[in-house]
Amino acid sequence: MGQVQMWMGLRRMHTRSQFQWVDGNPLEGYTNWTPGEPNNANGREMCTEMLVSKTFWSNKWNDVNCDAAGYKSITVCEKPLREHD
């Protein structure tokens, strides 16, 4: 497997705003940014991807242009747990 990018539901709404999850909750506590990230390259990186690779910054986060095709291949979703009766 080469490098795979996974979109993980973390983005910012404006170039100067803080990152938040798609449910509107702010990014707080744990982060796992690749060194030097987020850097908002060219003022267009509003989404966050997780890089999955055996050799390159495995499982680290990178801010990315939301229109970039590479991160759309895999999406991580949250699903609430259902209690059993």
N, C-alpha and C positions, 0 to 999 in steps of 0.2 A: 504494500500500500504506500502510495506517495503521500503528499500532504493533503489533508481534507480540512475544509473550513466549515464550522457549524455556527449558524446564527442562533443565539441563545436568548433572544427576547429582551435584550438590553440596548437602549438607545437614548439619545437626547433629542429634544424637540427643536432646539436652536443651537447654533455653534458655540454660544457662551453659556449654555445651561448645563446643569449637572446630568449625569446619566441616570435613567430610571428604567424600571422594568415595564413591560407592556401593560401591566395591570395598574400602572401609575405609582407604584411604590418606589421610593428613592433607593439608589444603590447605597447600602450602608454595610459596614462591617467587612466581611471577606471580599477581597479582590485578588486577581491573579494575572495582572497585566504583564505582558512581555516587557522587558527593560526598554525604557524610552517611550512607552505608550501610556495613556492615549496621547497622541500628538496632533490630531486633527489636521493631517497633511492636506494642503491646498484648501483648507477651510471647508472641507466637504465630508469629513468622516463622522457621521452621526450614529452609526450602528456599531455593534460589537460582535466579533466572531471569536470562536475558540479554535485555535490551531491544533490539529491532531496529526502527529507525525512521529515516526520513530527517531528522527534525527534533528528536527528543527523546532525549538521552543514548544515541545509537546505539552498540550493542555493549557497553554498560556492564552491570554486574551489580547486582542488587537482591535483598535477602532478602525472602521472601514466605511467606505462610501456605501450607503444603503442601496444604490443602484448597481453595485458590483455584482456580476453574475456568479462569481466563485463561491460565495457563502450561501447561496440559495439551495445548494444540493442537499444539505441536511439541516433540519431544524429541530431544536430541542424544545419540547412542550412540557408544561406543568399540568398535572391532572390531580384534582383533589382525591384523597382517599375516601372510600365509602365505608362507613361503619356497617358491620354485620349485625343482624338482629340476634 
